[in-house]
Amino acid sequence: MTQQSVTMADVAKAAGVSRTTVSFVLNGRMEANIPETTRERINQTARMLGYRPNAAARTLASKRSAWFGLVTEIATSPFATDVIKGAQRSAWKDGNFLLIAPSDDDPGMEMLAVEKLLEQQVGGLIIATTWHREIIVPENAKSVPCVLVNCFDAAGEFPSIVPDEVAGGYAAAEILARAGHTNIGHITVAQGIPAQIGRQTGMKQALRDHGLSQEESKIVAGDGTADSGYHGTQELLAQPDPPTAIFCGNDRIAMGAYDAIKELGLRVGEDISIVGFDDQEILAPHMRPKLTTIALPFEEMGMAGVSLLNQMVEGSPIENRQITIGCPPRIRSSVAMHGQR
């Protein structure tokens, strides 16, 4: 007898009890007055025979799917794997599972991915992006509960989970201000996206709160690449009154900044302090000196997305249509107290 063919009837026959009794025990129903010795015998028999619960039958009994679908652009990217890890961890707690479909950042592929997941009778959908942005949600995603992670729709029709970019930018600038830096430069990510707007807003607020001002010349427009970090740092350090610290809009910008600083014969974390943003596992801890940065909470956003989706599937009211998740600092070795050598 294979594991797949073992039924409750088989367990009942081997244990010498009725199928109803087996059903009560294996489904964890304690209201039936079944002696503990009988429960132990049934559980032991089920293990011995290799019985496995029928997920489909349990789904029908509970009138909800045990499967959620997750659509993301590149399922193997470092950020996407963290979202998946958090979402799966949260799903497992409630006995749910994830079906994952990559969309390659192509609207047609995204719609097809959603359609294939719906064909599998998923009870809800999560659409996750690798960078924080506005998206157009596929029309077919509206047929089931749907949560957006690291993205949002213009009309606010779908609940979303996003990083708190403003608080993250505030934390980055505050690290530098508390280290005594008063002349702080900034190299942005691409202009006009939520990350650039939020992080720069938070930075400016932190500087104001610490009684500091920042000349516009100390803000250089980047595009999120290491090259823009390299050239932006050269521009900042060529000024008559160069900054003693730079807040880089992401870790790749910081990587380019490191190169520019070293080419000038200066030392990161001694002559020039650097703070990044993202906490990319393949970059930040391995740069020399190790990069102080602000972490994007991808795993936490994945967990929160599934938790919110569970609420929607169960019919609970959703009070907050957009939930922000904090971006914690990762203090390492690239920031020094100003004037300390």
C-alpha positions in Angstrom: 0.0 0.0 0.0 1.5 3.3 -1.1 1.3 6.5 1.0 -0.9 8.1 -1.6 -3.5 5.3 -1.4 -3.8 5.2 2.4 -7.3 6.5 3.4 -9.1 7.1 6.7 -10.9 3.8 6.0 -7.6 2.0 5.9 -6.5 3.5 9.2 -9.9 2.7 10.8 -9.7 -1.0 9.7 -6.1 -1.4 11.0 -6.9 0.4 14.3 -10.1 -1.5 14.8 -12.3 1.6 15.1 -14.9 3.3 13.0 -14.0 5.7 10.1 -15.9 8.5 12.0 -13.7 8.0 15.0 -10.6 8.2 12.8 -11.9 11.4 11.2 -12.4 13.1 14.6 -8.9 12.2 15.8 -7.0 13.0 12.6 -8.8 16.3 12.2 -8.1 17.3 15.8 -11.7 17.5 16.9 -11.7 17.3 20.6 -15.4 17.6 21.2 -15.9 13.8 20.7 -15.5 11.8 23.8 -12.7 9.5 22.6 -10.4 7.9 25.1 -6.8 9.1 25.0 -5.6 5.5 24.5 -7.8 5.2 21.4 -6.5 8.5 20.1 -2.9 7.4 20.5 -3.6 4.1 18.8 -5.2 5.8 15.8 -2.3 8.3 15.5 0.3 5.5 15.8 -1.6 3.5 13.1 -1.8 6.5 10.8 2.0 7.1 11.1 2.8 3.4 10.6 0.7 3.2 7.4 2.0 6.5 6.1 -1.3 8.3 6.0 -1.3 11.9 4.7 -4.2 14.3 5.0 -6.0 15.1 1.8 -5.3 18.9 1.3 -8.0 19.2 -1.3 -10.6 17.7 0.9 -9.7 20.0 3.8 -9.9 22.9 1.4 -13.4 22.0 0.4 -14.4 21.5 4.1 -13.1 24.9 5.1 -14.6 26.6 2.0 -11.3 28.4 1.3 -8.2 27.6 -0.7 -5.0 26.6 1.2 -3.0 28.0 -1.7 -1.9 31.6 -2.4 -0.3 32.8 -5.6 2.7 35.1 -5.6 3.7 36.9 -8.8 7.1 38.7 -9.0 9.3 40.0 -11.8 12.4 37.9 -11.2 11.9 35.1 -8.6 15.7 34.5 -8.3 16.7 38.1 -7.5 18.1 38.6 -3.9 15.2 41.0 -3.1 12.5 38.6 -4.5 13.9 35.6 -2.6 13.6 37.6 0.7 10.0 38.4 -0.1 9.2 34.8 -1.0 11.0 33.6 2.2 8.9 35.9 4.4 5.6 35.2 2.6 6.2 31.4 2.8 7.0 31.6 6.4 3.8 33.5 7.2 1.7 31.2 5.0 3.0 28.0 6.6 1.9 29.3 10.1 -1.7 29.1 8.9 -1.3 25.9 6.9 -1.2 27.7 3.6 1.2 27.3 0.7 2.6 29.5 -2.0 2.6 29.0 -5.8 5.2 31.3 -7.3 5.1 32.7 -10.8 7.8 34.9 -12.3 6.6 37.6 -14.8 10.0 38.9 -16.2 8.6 42.5 -15.6 6.5 42.0 -18.7 2.7 43.0 -18.5 1.7 40.2 -20.8 3.6 37.6 -18.8 2.2 39.1 -15.6 -1.3 38.7 -16.8 -0.6 35.1 -18.0 1.1 34.3 -14.6 -2.0 35.5 -12.8 -4.3 33.5 -15.1 -2.3 30.3 -14.5 -2.4 30.8 -10.8 -6.2 31.4 -10.9 -6.5 28.1 -12.8 -5.0 26.4 -9.8 -7.8 27.8 -7.7 -5.6 30.0 -5.5 -7.5 31.7 -2.7 -5.7 35.0 -3.1 -2.8 36.7 -4.9 0.3 38.7 -3.9 2.0 40.9 -6.6 5.5 41.8 -5.5 8.1 44.1 -7.2 11.8 44.3 -6.7 11.8 48.1 -6.5 9.2 50.4 -4.9 6.9 51.8 -7.6 3.4 52.4 -8.9 2.0 49.5 -11.0 -1.0 48.7 -13.2 -2.6 45.6 -11.7 -3.7 43.0 -14.2 -7.5 43.0 -14.7 -7.8 39.3 -14.0 -6.2 39.8 -10.5 -9.4 41.5 -9.3 -11.3 38.2 -9.2 -9.7 37.1 -5.9 -8.3 39.0 -2.9 -5.1 40.7 -3.9 -2.3 42.4 -2.0 0.6 44.5 -3.5 4.0 44.2 -1.9 6.7 46.9 -2.5 4.3 48.5 -5.0 0.9 50.3 -5.2 -1.8 51.1 -7.7 -2.6 54.7 -8.5 -6.3 54.5 -7.3 -5.5 52.8 -4.1 -7.9 50.0 -5.0 -5.6 47.3 -3.7 -4.1 47.1 -0.2 -0.3 47.5 -0.3 2.7 46.9 1.8 5.6 49.3 1.2 8.9 50.3 2.9 8.9 53.5 4.9 11.2 55.4 2.6 10.9 58.7 4.6 11.8 57.1 7.9 14.7 55.3 6.2 16.1 58.5 4.7 15.7 60.2 8.1 17.6 57.4 9.8 20.5 57.6 7.3 21.0 61.3 7.8 20.6 61.0 11.5 23.5 58.5 11.7 25.7 61.1 10.0 24.4 64.0 12.1 24.9 62.1 15.3 28.5 61.4 14.3 29.1 65.1 14.2 28.9 65.7 10.5 27.5 69.1 9.5 28.4 69.1 5.8 26.6 66.2 4.3 26.3 65.3 0.6 23.6 63.1 -1.1 23.6 61.1 -4.3 20.1 60.2 -5.2 18.6 57.1 -6.9 16.6 57.8 -10.1 14.6 61.0 -10.0 10.8 60.9 -9.4 10.5 57.4 -8.0 9.1 56.8 -4.5 12.5 55.8 -3.1 14.1 59.0 -4.3 11.3 61.2 -3.1 10.9 59.5 0.3 14.5 59.1 1.1 15.4 62.7 0.2 12.4 64.0 2.2 13.4 62.0 5.3 17.1 63.2 5.0 16.1 66.8 4.8 13.8 66.5 7.8 16.5 64.9 9.9 19.0 67.6 9.0 16.4 70.3 10.0 15.7 68.5 13.3 19.5 68.6 14.0 19.7 72.3 13.1 21.6 71.7 9.9 21.1 73.1 6.5 22.1 71.6 3.1 23.0 73.5 0.0 21.4 72.3 -3.2 24.9 71.8 -4.7 25.4 69.0 -2.1 22.6 67.0 -3.7 23.7 65.2 -6.9 21.2 63.4 -9.1 22.1 59.7 -9.6 20.4 56.8 -11.3 21.0 54.0 -8.8 24.1 52.6 -10.5 27.7 52.3 -9.2 28.8 54.6 -12.1 26.5 57.4 -10.8 28.0 56.9 -7.4 31.5 57.2 -8.7 30.9 60.3 -10.8 28.6 61.9 -8.1 31.3 61.5 -5.5 33.9 63.0 -7.8 31.5 66.0 -8.3 30.9 66.5 -4.5 34.5 66.2 -3.5 35.7 68.6 -6.2 33.6 71.4 -4.6 35.4 74.2 -2.7 33.8 73.0 0.5 33.5 69.3 0.0 31.2 67.2 2.3 32.7 65.1 5.0 30.0 62.5 4.7 27.7 61.3 1.9 24.3 59.6 2.0 24.2 57.3 -1.0 20.7 56.6 -2.3 21.5 52.8 -2.5 24.3 50.4 -1.9 25.4 50.3 -5.6 25.8 54.1 -5.5 27.9 53.6 -2.3 30.1 51.0 -4.1 30.9 53.6 -6.8 31.5 56.2 -4.1 34.1 53.9 -2.4 36.0 53.7 -5.7 36.1 57.5 -6.2 37.2 58.1 -2.6 40.0 55.6 -2.8 41.2 57.0 -6.2 41.5 60.4 -4.5 43.8 58.9 -1.9 41.2 59.3 0.8 39.8 56.6 3.2 36.2 55.6 3.6 35.1 55.6 7.2 38.0 57.9 8.2 38.3 60.9 5.8 34.8 60.5 4.3 31.9 58.7 5.9 29.4 56.8 3.8 25.8 55.6 4.5 24.0 53.5 1.9 20.5 52.1 1.5 19.1 48.6 0.7 21.5 46.4 2.7 22.1 44.2 -0.3 23.5 40.9 1.1 25.9 40.5 -1.8 27.4 44.0 -1.3 27.1 45.8 2.0 28.7 43.3 4.4 31.5 42.6 2.0 32.7 46.1 1.1 35.8 47.3 2.8 35.2 48.9 5.2 31.8 47.2 5.7 29.0 49.5 4.7 26.7 51.2 7.2 23.4 51.2 5.4 19.6 51.2 5.8 17.9 47.8 5.2 14.9 47.4 2.9 12.6 45.0 4.9 11.7 42.6 2.0 11.2 39.5 4.2 9.0 41.5 6.6 7.0 42.9 3.7 6.4 39.3 2.4 5.2 38.2 5.9 2.9 41.2 6.2 1.5 40.7 2.7 0.4 37.2 3.5 -1.0 38.2 6.9 -3.0 40.9 5.2 -4.2 38.5 2.5 -5.4 36.1 5.2 -7.5 38.8 6.7 -9.1 39.6 3.3 -9.8 35.9 2.6 -11.4 35.5 6.0 -13.6 38.6 5.3 -12.0 40.9 8.0 -12.3 44.6 7.3 -9.0 46.3 6.1 -8.7 49.6 7.9 -5.3 50.7 6.5 -5.1 50.4 2.7 -1.3 51.1 2.7 0.9 49.7 5.4 4.5 50.9 5.8 7.2 48.7 7.1 10.2 50.2 8.9 13.7 50.2 7.4 16.2 49.4 10.1 19.8 50.8 10.2 22.7 48.3 9.8 25.6 49.9 11.6 29.0 48.7 10.3 32.3 50.5 9.7 31.9 53.2 7.0 31.0 56.1 9.4 33.4 57.8 11.8 32.9 60.6 14.2 33.7 63.9 12.4 37.2 65.1 13.2 38.3 61.8 14.7 41.3 60.2 13.1 
